[in-house]
Amino acid sequence: MKIAVFTRTGFHHTYFINRLQKHFDIACVVRESYPESYKQRDIFISGLKNIFKKDGIVRIKDDIFIKKFCEMYSAGFRYHPALKEYLKSDYDVVIQRAGTKYIDIKCGEINSDEFAKRLKETEPDIIAVLGSSIIKPHIISIPRIAMINLHSGLSPYYRGTWSYGWPLVNGEPEYLGVTVHHVNPGVDSGDIICQTKPVFEKNDDLNAIFLKIICEGTELIIKTIETVITTGSTASYKQTSDIGRQYFSKDFNSSVARICLTNLENGVIEKYNLNRSALDSAVKLYGYIPPSIYR
């Protein structure tokens, strides 16, 4: 069974790679770079453009807030005090194994004809995905058995970007969880293989919530690959397309980020835990597997 991994270059992506390499012989690891980051220069230029507008000062403050938010709750969770407790494999450096091909590509190149040619040479049976760009059909069709994705939200209720943040913004922590699904040309809309919901503590911040979701999602990916190796396939469930929400990067702004943090500070997780059974009863999970790390 030839297994390939598509992911990015963040430390939790490194964790994903190393965790899978502990369980399987990986034929190919593809690491796609992030989109161009939000630079200090961008804030300066944005400030110059906004300063003479009626609400220019507010816009400048919002730009600065978003930059700090992203540093603390994106790159920032790299410094979470409980990081080693959450991540159960190495996360600093990809441990390169003999016989594994490691490919680094720029953001967006994952759909190029040149990359497709290199991937076909690997002849993967299954590809496990975490955090890549949206993948087009000619790449999706390359693995012999399946391409599966770790989505940090509960499809179909929350699809798209930041799916662990939007349930907190909307005051719906019962929709926090993780989905492993087949990749199709849509956004997190492929047939669902399995889902789970970590147990969250009242003092969990946004970083802790994200790390728990990544950990449990990685274990679901491992279980899915083990099933494919044993049986040659895996059960899956069609998504219901007329329920849920889908968000994109354009939907995220300073107001949304502030609401998320305010709801956490006001005890949205604690309130959910006090009424968990009733709230969870409204959430249908597909191929549910109990959490194996955070119960």
N, C-alpha and C positions, 0 to 999 in steps of 0.2 A: 504494500500500500504506500503510494507516494503522496506525501502531505506537503503542502506549501502554506506559507503564512503571508498575508498582506497586512501591513500595519504602518505606523509612523515612527517618529524618532523620540518621542517623549519617554519619560522614565517608566510610566505605566505600560507603555507599549513594549519597552524592554522587558518588563516583568512578564508580560503576555508571551513574548518569544521564549524566554528562559523557562517559564513554567511548562509550556508545551514541549520544549526540548527535553525536559526531565522525564516526560512520559512517552515520547515518540521519537523515532528517527525522522527528522524533518529534511526533506529534499531541498527546499528552497525557502529563503526568508527574504521578503521584499519590504524595504523600508522607504516609505514616501515622505519627503520633507513636508513641513507645514507650509500653509500659505504665508505670504510675507507678513511679518509681525507688525503690530501696532507700535510704531516707533515714536520716540520723543519728537523727532522732526515733524511727524505728521500732526502732533498736537500743536506744535508751534505754528505750522502753516494754517491749520484749522483755526487757531486763535486769531491770526492776522485777518483771516477772512470774516470772522464773526464779530470782531471787536467793535465795528462800527454799526452793527445791526442793533435793532431795538432790544433784543434779548441776548445780545452778544456775551455779556458776562455770565449769564446762566449757561449758555452753550459751552463756554470755556470751562466752567466748573464741572459740567457734565462730562466733557472729554477727559478731564483729569481724574474724575471719579471712576470712569470706566477703565482707564488705564490701571489704576490702583486695584480695582476689583479683579481685573484679569490677572494681575501679578499675584494677588493673594489667593485667588480661587481657580487658577489655571496653572501657571508655572509655580505659583506659591505653594500648592499642596506638596511640592517636592520637599518642603521643610516642615511638614506636619509632624508634631512631636510623637505621634503614634504610628508613623509610617512603617517602621519595621514590624510592628504588631499586625498591621493590615496586610502588607505584602509578604507572602510566604515564600517567595523566590527572589533571586537577585534582581535588582532593578536599576543598578548604576551602569552596568556595561553588558552588552550582549556577549554571552559566552559562546564563542565560535567553536563549532564541532567539525571534526574531519568528515568529509563527505557531504557537507551541507553547502549549498551555493547561497551566498549573501549578495543581494543586489540593492543598491541605493539609487533611488530615482527622484527627480524633481516633482513638485506638486503638479498633478495633472497628467504626467507622462504615463500613468498606469493604463491609459486607454490608447496609447500610441501603437502604431503598427509595428514599430521596432520592438517595443516591449512585448507585444503579443507573440512575435516570432521567438523571442528568448524564452518566454513562458512555455510555449508549445514544445520546445526542446526538452524541457523538464518532464513533460508528460504527467502532470499531477492528477491524482485520483480525486483528492479533496483539497479545497483551499479554505483556510480559516481566516476571517477578516476582523480587524478591529481598527476603526478610525480612518479608513482610507477615503479618498475622493469617491464620488458616485461612480460606479463601475458600469461600463456600457456592455450591451449584449454580446459583442464579439469576444470579449474577455470572459464574461460569465459562462459562456459555452465551452470554454477550454477544459476545465476539469472533467474527468470521466464520470464521476459520481455526483459531486455536489460542491457548491460554494456556499459556505455558511458564515453568518455575520453575528457578532456580539453587539447588540443594541442596548445602550444604557437607559432603557425605558421599557414600559410595558406596551407593546403593540397589541391591538391597533389603537389603544387609548391615547398614547403619546408617541408620535413619530417625528423624525427629523432631528434637528439639533437641540442640544441642552435638555434632553428629555428627563433628566433627573432634577432639573431646576424648575421647569414649568409647573409640575404638580405642586411645588412649594409656593410658587407665585399665585397659583389659583386656589390655594388652601385645600388641596386634595392629596395629602401624603399617602393615602391608600393606593395611589397609582405609582408609587415609587417601586421600581423593581428592574428586572433585566430579562431580555428576550434573546434567544438564539433562533435565527430563522434562515431559510434559504434566501439567497440573494437573487433578486429579479431587477428589471430596469427601473422599478419604482423606488420610492424612499421608504425603507424599512417596511415594505409591504409584501415581502415574500412569505411563503407558507411557514407558519411557526412550528418549530421542532419542540422547544421546551422553554419554560419560564420559571422564575423563582422570585421571592421577595425576602431580602435580608431583614433581620430584626434590627431596628434602629433604637438607640437610646435617646433619652430626652435632651441630653447635652451634645449630641452629635451635631457638628457644624457641617457646612456644605461640602467641605473636603472629605470629612469622614463618611458622609453619605455616598459620595462618588466612589471612594476607595472600596467600600463594602460592595457596591454594585459591580465594580470591575473584578474584584476577587471572586464573587459568586458567579459572575458571567463566564470567567475563565474556566471555572470548574464545570460549568454546563457545556462549554465547548469541548473539554476533555471527555466528558461522558458521551457526548454526541459522536466524537471521533471513535471512541472505543466501541460504540454500538455499530458504526459503519464497518469497522475492521472485523467485528464478530459476525455480523449478519449481512453485510454488503449493502445495507440501506438503512433508513430510519423513518419512523412514522412522522407525519406532519399534519398540520391543520390549516385550512384556508382561513385567511383573515376576513373579517367583516369590514367592508370598505365604508359603510355609511355611519360608523361611529368613531368617536375619538377626534383628536386634534393633531394637526401637523404644523410644526414651526420651522422657520428658517432663520439664518443669521440676521436678516433684515428686521426680524421681529424683536430682536434683543436690543435694549437701550438702557439708559441710566435709571429710568423710572422702574422698569422691570427688575433690574438688579437690586434696587433699594427695597422694593416690595418683598423680594425673596428673603433678604437679610432681616427685614423687619418681622416677617412672619416666623422665621426661625427664632429670633429674639423673644417673640411673644409666645413661644411654646407650642408651635403647631405640631411638632412631633410628640410632645408629651400629651397633648389633647387627643391626638390620634391613638396613642397607645392605650389611653383610658377607655376608648370605645372601639378598639381594633376589630373585634369580631363582627360587630354590626357593620362597620364601614367596609371591611374586606368582603363581606357577603355580596356586595354589589359589583365586585370585580371578578370577572370570569377569567381564569388562567388556563392556558392551553399546555398540555404535556407537563403539568406541574411537577417539579422535583424539589423537595425540601432543601433549604439552604444547608450547605455542608460545613461552612466556616463560621458564619454569624447567625446563630440560631435564636 
